[in-house]
Amino acid sequence: MNPTIFYYKMPPEWAPHERTFISWPVQDSMCYPDQHESVCQGYAEIIRAIAEFEPVTVIVNPGEQEQVMRIVGRPGVAYEPIAHSDAWIRDNGPTFLVDPAGQLAGVNWKFNAWGGKYSPWDLDDKVAPQILESVKATRFDAPLVMEGGSLHTDGEGTLITTEECLLNPNRNPGLGRGDIEEYLRQYTGVEKIIWLKRGLSGDETDGHVDNIACFAAPGKVILQVCDDPQDENYAITQENLRILEEATDAQGRKLEVITIQQPPRADYEDSRLTLSYLNFYFVNGGIILPVFGAPETDAAAEQTLTRLFPDRKVKTVNGLAVIREGGNVHCLTQQMPAASGNRV
């Protein structure tokens, strides 16, 4: 059985949240274990920022709750002991769904650590079912390797993703584009998938869409762009811009595309960091925006989001604190939508 039989669908991220889930980083699995303390401080800043707007539950490894509480240093944050190896809950956590009666469910995707890049991942593949059990949400197990950072929905039947990620043979070998589209329809309730080509240069997730584009509203998409023809991201973002400008959504609307200029390039140990303002996160009444110490583009991104969302407070956080580990605010969060129905 799949959730669409019961009229469940994935709501847009800007719909009201009941809470946000975040997994606490694990030193042994980090790319740079010697930076664990500074990364934890970055997570704590983001947790405190989100907690200004809505409840937060931090997934901690058993036995570390008191230590994490001291680092976070904010009353009212909840903690849930669930064993895990990596901390990007956007990708190994559940994708929450809501039905017309307001009942909550969630998709338990298969998780293989971004195409087998980091092992072991057996604990991380078990995180989503435990979260769904803890909140008493109906669980649907999908026969598909999928990460939450690889898709965005508009709540009205349209999903955007990238070919680079979803068609990568390191995720679902043997499944074609049509097969993956059908599973996405069955497990998120969408009707149309818009395929962008590639994600940002240097993105080790194989091109997650949450670094390059997201819906701002039905019929309206924000796209991070590059205006330097010598930068690898120029061709990537220009191609994605053309696709979006030519696309229509599930309701037949031409998309309005709003662009945000990318931050200046930054490298660490000969690798390009995936800096993205599009890795922001909607919270109740606000937006948590990572910034990168680049006054011109930081200010432009904040101004664009403030203009697009006049009823939301845009709160900035230090996007450089966690980016060397490969992700940012959107990657390390997972929203649980507010649901009015009885849980089963």
ZINOR-V824668 format. One record per residue. N is the residue number from 1. D_CENTER is the distance of its C-alpha to the mean C-alpha in Angstrom with 1 decimal. Layout:
BEGIN
<<N	D_CENTER> <N	D_CENTER>>
END
This chain:
BEGIN
<<1	25.7> <2	22.5> <3	20.9> <4	22.1> <5	25.6> <6	25.1> <7	23.4> <8	20.0> <9	17.1> <10	13.4> <11	13.6> <12	11.8> <13	9.5> <14	12.6> <15	14.8> <16	16.2> <17	14.6> <18	16.9> <19	14.9> <20	11.8> <21	11.6> <22	11.3> <23	13.0> <24	15.7> <25	16.2> <26	19.1> <27	21.6> <28	22.9> <29	19.8> <30	18.9> <31	19.6> <32	21.9> <33	23.2> <34	25.6> <35	22.9> <36	21.7> <37	23.3> <38	21.8> <39	18.3> <40	19.0> <41	20.3> <42	17.1> <43	15.1> <44	18.0> <45	17.9> <46	14.3> <47	15.3> <48	18.4> <49	16.9> <50	14.7> <51	17.8> <52	19.8> <53	18.1> <54	17.3> <55	17.9> <56	15.9> <57	16.3> <58	16.1> <59	16.4> <60	19.3> <61	21.5> <62	24.8> <63	27.3> <64	25.0> <65	24.4> <66	27.2> <67	26.3> <68	22.7> <69	24.1> <70	26.5> <71	23.8> <72	21.6> <73	24.8> <74	23.8> <75	25.6> <76	23.9> <77	20.7> <78	20.8> <79	20.6> <80	20.2> <81	21.8> <82	20.0> <83	20.8> <84	18.0> <85	18.2> <86	14.8> <87	12.3> <88	8.8> <89	8.3> <90	4.8> <91	7.0> <92	10.3> <93	10.1> <94	11.3> <95	10.1> <96	12.4> <97	15.1> <98	18.1> <99	21.5> <100	24.1> <101	25.8> <102	22.8> <103	22.5> <104	19.3> <105	18.2> <106	15.3> <107	14.7> <108	15.3> <109	14.2> <110	16.0> <111	14.5> <112	16.5> <113	14.8> <114	13.6> <115	17.0> <116	19.1> <117	18.5> <118	18.7> <119	21.1> <120	21.7> <121	18.6> <122	20.6> <123	19.7> <124	15.9> <125	16.6> <126	18.4> <127	15.9> <128	14.5> <129	18.1> <130	19.2> <131	16.7> <132	17.7> <133	21.3> <134	21.1> <135	20.1> <136	22.5> <137	20.2> <138	21.5> <139	19.9> <140	19.6> <141	19.5> <142	18.3> <143	20.3> <144	17.6> <145	15.4> <146	11.9> <147	8.4> <148	5.5> <149	3.9> <150	7.4> <151	7.8> <152	8.2> <153	11.3> <154	14.0> <155	15.5> <156	18.7> <157	18.4> <158	16.5> <159	13.5> <160	12.6> <161	11.8> <162	13.8> <163	16.9> <164	16.5> <165	13.8> <166	14.8> <167	18.5> <168	18.6> <169	21.4> <170	19.8> <171	17.5> <172	19.9> <173	23.3> <174	25.7> <175	23.4> <176	23.8> <177	21.7> <178	23.5> <179	22.8> <180	19.1> <181	19.2> <182	21.4> <183	19.1> <184	16.2> <185	18.8> <186	20.1> <187	17.0> <188	15.0> <189	18.1> <190	17.5> <191	20.6> <192	19.7> <193	17.3> <194	17.3> <195	17.1> <196	16.5> <197	18.2> <198	16.5> <199	13.7> <200	14.8> <201	17.8> <202	17.3> <203	13.8> <204	14.5> <205	11.7> <206	14.0> <207	12.3> <208	8.6> <209	8.6> <210	5.8> <211	8.6> <212	11.3> <213	11.1> <214	10.0> <215	12.3> <216	14.3> <217	16.5> <218	18.1> <219	19.8> <220	18.1> <221	15.5> <222	14.7> <223	15.0> <224	15.3> <225	18.8> <226	21.4> <227	25.1> <228	26.7> <229	28.1> <230	28.5> <231	24.8> <232	23.1> <233	20.3> <234	23.0> <235	23.7> <236	20.1> <237	19.1> <238	22.5> <239	22.1> <240	18.8> <241	20.5> <242	23.4> <243	21.5> <244	19.8> <245	23.2> <246	25.0> <247	22.6> <248	23.2> <249	20.9> <250	21.8> <251	24.2> <252	25.9> <253	24.8> <254	24.6> <255	21.4> <256	21.7> <257	19.8> <258	19.4> <259	19.0> <260	18.0> <261	19.8> <262	18.0> <263	19.1> <264	22.1> <265	21.7> <266	21.6> <267	22.5> <268	22.8> <269	25.4> <270	25.7> <271	22.0> <272	20.0> <273	17.1> <274	14.0> <275	14.3> <276	12.1> <277	12.5> <278	9.9> <279	7.3> <280	8.7> <281	7.9> <282	10.3> <283	12.8> <284	16.1> <285	18.3> <286	16.2> <287	13.5> <288	12.5> <289	12.9> <290	13.2> <291	16.7> <292	18.6> <293	22.2> <294	23.0> <295	24.9> <296	25.2> <297	21.7> <298	20.2> <299	22.6> <300	22.1> <301	18.3> <302	19.0> <303	21.9> <304	20.1> <305	17.4> <306	20.4> <307	22.3> <308	19.8> <309	19.1> <310	22.5> <311	22.1> <312	19.2> <313	19.7> <314	17.7> <315	17.5> <316	17.1> <317	16.3> <318	17.3> <319	14.7> <320	17.2> <321	17.4> <322	14.6> <323	14.0> <324	16.8> <325	15.0> <326	12.6> <327	9.3> <328	8.9> <329	7.9> <330	4.3> <331	4.4> <332	7.1> <333	6.6> <334	6.9> <335	9.1> <336	12.5> <337	14.2> <338	17.8> <339	20.2> <340	23.9> <341	25.3> <342	26.8> <343	24.8> <344	26.4>>
END
